[in-house]
Amino acid sequence: MMALSRIWNRYWFTPTTGTHLALGRIFFFYQLVRTSRGLDSWAWAVFSRAIWLPVSFFDKFGIPAFSAPVLRTCDALFYVSSFLASIGLFTRVSMATSATLALYLLGLPNDFGKISHGSNLAVIFCGFLALSRAGDRLSIDALIRRLRNRPLKSPEKSGEYTWPIRVAWLCVVIMYGSAGYAKETQTGIAWATSDNLRMLLLRHQYSHGVPTQLGVRLAAHPDLCHWFAGAAMATELFSPLALFHRYLRVVFGSGLCAMQIGIYLMMGILFDYPIYMILAFWIPWGSIVDFGFARLQRQATVARWTAALGA
């Protein structure tokens, strides 16, 4: 049990710098800013109550779809709070505000039957990120503390900067792993060996704004459709393996991104938040940036010693 406890703590709380988490915060909330700009939640207020079918906490707590002016205000607050969280100003409050508004505004379409898997993933992770110390680095708050000569209380390296990144990995693989598991248990290998993917490719040509004709060309080759469907199903089903090794994260991260880009190009459906989360949190940006800064500091130190010796 002690060994398992050490492995568990090492996985979730290995001390790291806050650089990676801070970069992930900047990128993630920037994407929420982009989302909030085109949200137009007020439009849901004009839909007939006949199609209002509340789910989840909307149903449990009797939360309504507010009036159009209220929803416009919520959209504006969502935009402002996400922007402040991205630049790191009043970071704790702005992240919590953004997470709360994302829960309502991005969850609202689900009550009208409009299920958005990518947005739901963003809502879940946004809540975890609001509980983290993502504003300790690369933020205006950190700059203000430095200008006021009030150093950060937390250490340079801490497990508090690690667990949110691991949660990002976990959220992504749970989403895809569940999709693969559902395919396996509901239809089995027939999901890949039947004409299911081929029919989907052709159907979406008429129901979605597909940007290319790649789907039509692929549908003309049934064997290739079976191969692509099998590869997609296997990538989803085994994606949880990415939690256990960095090389597997490269393999499955690349595979999942390629799958999502292919779905967009051939079917006109873009699940953008899974791609954003993979790019922001699966690639070790913190190590890359920290290594670059350390190298620049060494070069600056060598230059100063060289200049001093030359003098």
ABEGO torsion letter per residue (X at the ends): XAAAAAAAAAAAABBBBAAAAAAAAAAAAAAAAAAAAAAGAAAAAABBAAABBBBEAAAAAGBBBBBAAAAAAAAAAAAAAAAAAAAGBGAAAAAAAAAAAAAAAAAAAAAAGBBBAAAAAAAAAAAAAAABAAAABGBAAAAAAAAAGBBBABBABBAAAAAAAAAAAAAAAAAAAAAAAAAAAAAEAAAAABAAAAAAAAAAAAABBBABAAAAAAAABAAAAAAAAAAAAAAAAAAAAAAABAAAAAAAAAAAAAAAAAAAAAAGBBBAAAAAAAAAAABBAAAAAAAAAAAAAAAAAAAAAAAAAAX
